[in-house]
Amino acid sequence: MIDPAFLPFAAVLERLASFNPEIVDEAAGVRSYIHTCEIEMPVELDVVRGDDGALQIGSAPPLYYVDTTFRPSFHRVRFIVETPQHSDGD
């Protein structure tokens, strides 16, 4: 079982990619589109065997920023989502 502090990595990627690329303010008559979203972040990873025996990768933001003589090595993840280009006729 994954530690409750860790979210399955596939769920993190799914949530990062599930945004509405269209931003609309009808009152102001403004419509914007996000074509590319890039996120880079430090991450702690945890690999465990699930109840079904399959390996699972869990992830969480770094939990500890403690000055010690030995620092943990954090992984960095860069995630880029590109949406189809939008034109006014579509």
Residue frames relative to the residue before (quaternion, step in Angstrom):
aa qw qx qy qz dx dy dz
M 1.0000 0.0000 0.0000 0.0000 0.00 0.00 0.00
I 0.4473 -0.6803 0.5125 0.2728 3.57 -1.02 0.82
D 0.5692 -0.5764 0.4678 0.3534 3.55 -1.07 0.82
P 0.5489 -0.6450 0.4115 0.3366 3.66 -0.88 0.85
A 0.5963 0.5619 -0.3716 0.4366 3.61 1.16 -0.41
F 0.7036 0.4417 -0.2506 0.4971 3.58 1.20 -0.47
L 0.2457 -0.7374 0.6145 0.1348 3.55 -1.04 0.89
P 0.5530 -0.5945 0.4362 0.3879 3.64 -0.92 0.72
F 0.5394 -0.6720 0.4032 0.3082 3.57 -0.79 1.06
A 0.6097 0.5478 -0.3536 0.4507 3.61 1.03 -0.69
A 0.6466 0.5114 -0.3199 0.4670 3.61 1.03 -0.73
V 0.6052 0.5419 -0.3536 0.4637 3.60 1.07 -0.70
L 0.6785 0.4876 -0.2928 0.4649 3.59 0.84 -0.97
E 0.6415 0.5262 -0.3232 0.4551 3.58 0.97 -0.83
R 0.6862 0.4777 -0.2887 0.4664 3.59 0.89 -0.87
L 0.6341 0.5247 -0.3356 0.4582 3.59 1.03 -0.72
A 0.7224 0.4524 -0.2446 0.4623 3.58 1.01 -0.80
S 0.6717 0.5120 -0.3027 0.4417 3.62 1.17 -0.35
F 0.3472 0.6937 -0.5591 0.2926 3.54 0.32 1.27
N 0.4811 -0.6417 0.5078 0.3145 3.56 -1.21 0.52
P 0.3303 -0.7849 0.4863 0.1960 3.62 -0.49 1.13
E 0.6745 0.4656 -0.2956 0.4908 3.60 1.25 -0.20
I 0.0916 -0.7702 0.6307 0.0246 3.57 -0.88 1.02
V 0.0141 -0.8274 0.5584 -0.0577 3.56 -0.56 1.19
D 0.0395 -0.7404 0.6705 0.0246 3.54 -1.08 0.88
E 0.2710 -0.8087 0.5038 0.1367 3.56 0.01 1.35
A 0.6454 0.5444 -0.3298 0.4223 3.59 0.94 -0.87
A 0.7353 0.3816 -0.2199 0.5152 3.59 1.00 -0.80
G 0.4091 -0.7226 0.4648 0.3072 3.59 1.26 -0.24
V 0.5002 0.6486 -0.4153 0.3959 3.56 1.14 0.69
R 0.0007 0.7666 -0.6417 0.0242 3.54 -1.05 0.87
S 0.0089 -0.7951 0.6056 -0.0308 3.59 -0.78 1.06
Y 0.1994 -0.7690 0.5977 0.1076 3.54 -1.23 0.55
I 0.2836 -0.7211 0.6067 0.1775 3.55 -1.00 0.86
H 0.1858 -0.8047 0.5569 0.0885 3.57 -0.65 1.10
T 0.7965 0.0612 -0.0162 0.6014 3.57 1.09 -0.68
C 0.0499 -0.7629 0.6445 0.0130 3.53 -1.02 0.88
E 0.0208 -0.8024 0.5958 -0.0263 3.59 -0.73 1.09
I 0.0333 -0.7817 0.6221 -0.0281 3.53 -0.87 1.05
E 0.0110 -0.7635 0.6457 0.0093 3.56 -0.95 0.90
M 0.1038 0.8148 -0.5552 0.1307 3.55 -0.76 1.04
P 0.4804 -0.6098 0.5239 0.3505 3.55 -1.23 0.42
V 0.0250 -0.8082 0.5883 -0.0123 3.56 -1.08 0.61
E 0.2750 -0.6943 0.6329 0.2043 3.53 -1.22 0.59
L 0.1714 -0.7868 0.5868 0.0856 3.55 -0.96 0.87
D 0.0957 -0.7661 0.6344 0.0379 3.53 -1.17 0.68
V 0.1173 -0.7845 0.6064 0.0546 3.59 -0.83 0.96
V 0.0728 0.7933 -0.5960 0.1007 3.55 -0.74 1.11
R 0.4504 -0.6373 0.5407 0.3140 3.54 -1.29 0.27
G 0.3822 -0.7503 0.5019 0.1975 3.57 -0.72 1.12
D 0.7296 -0.4187 0.3152 0.4394 3.56 -1.33 0.07
D 0.6967 0.4537 -0.2671 0.4872 3.58 1.15 -0.65
G 0.5938 -0.6031 0.3450 0.4057 3.58 1.30 0.11
A 0.5678 0.5954 -0.3851 0.4180 3.60 1.26 -0.20
L 0.4915 -0.6385 0.4988 0.3193 3.56 -1.14 0.63
Q 0.1105 -0.7759 0.6196 0.0434 3.55 -1.07 0.81
I 0.2428 -0.7370 0.6094 0.1628 3.55 -1.10 0.71
G 0.1231 -0.7762 0.6162 0.0520 3.54 -0.83 1.03
S 0.0996 -0.7979 0.5919 0.0559 3.57 -1.15 0.52
A 0.0192 0.7682 -0.6393 0.0297 3.52 -1.26 0.60
P 0.5617 -0.5335 0.4671 0.4264 3.58 -1.19 0.34
P 0.6324 -0.5076 0.3812 0.4440 3.62 -1.10 0.43
L 0.3490 -0.7827 0.4851 0.1739 3.54 -0.73 1.08
Y 0.8087 0.2051 -0.0809 0.5454 3.57 1.08 -0.64
Y 0.0400 -0.7450 0.6655 0.0239 3.55 -0.97 0.92
V 0.1946 0.7933 -0.5397 0.2040 3.54 0.34 1.27
D 0.3801 -0.7064 0.5458 0.2422 3.58 -0.87 0.93
T 0.1462 0.7567 -0.6201 0.1469 3.52 -0.63 1.21
T 0.6310 -0.5170 0.3904 0.4268 3.58 -1.23 0.07
F 0.7521 0.2449 -0.1565 0.5916 3.58 1.23 -0.42
R 0.1395 -0.8049 0.5735 0.0614 3.57 -0.59 1.11
P 0.4894 -0.6387 0.4919 0.3325 3.59 -1.02 0.68
S 0.4131 -0.6863 0.5412 0.2558 3.54 -1.20 0.54
F 0.1841 -0.7950 0.5714 0.0872 3.57 -0.45 1.20
H 0.4068 -0.6656 0.5660 0.2666 3.53 -1.16 0.64
R 0.2269 -0.7356 0.6149 0.1714 3.57 -1.23 0.43
V 0.1425 -0.7760 0.6121 0.0543 3.52 -1.01 0.90
R 0.0930 -0.7442 0.6581 0.0665 3.56 -1.01 0.87
F 0.0710 -0.7991 0.5960 -0.0343 3.53 -0.74 1.17
I 0.0238 -0.8039 0.5937 -0.0258 3.59 -0.69 1.09
V 0.0767 -0.7679 0.6357 0.0201 3.56 -0.88 1.03
E 0.0606 -0.7790 0.6236 0.0232 3.56 -0.88 0.97
T 0.2461 -0.7705 0.5744 0.1259 3.55 -0.86 1.00
P 0.6095 -0.5331 0.4090 0.4207 3.60 -1.14 0.41
Q 0.5240 -0.6277 0.4688 0.3340 3.59 -1.04 0.74
H 0.2534 -0.7734 0.5706 0.1100 3.55 -0.99 0.94
S 0.0789 -0.7640 0.6370 0.0663 3.55 -1.07 0.76
D 0.6658 -0.5459 0.3301 0.3870 3.59 -1.15 0.56
G 0.6716 0.5192 -0.3067 0.4306 3.61 1.10 -0.55
D 0.5971 0.5987 -0.3586 0.3954 3.62 1.22 -0.20
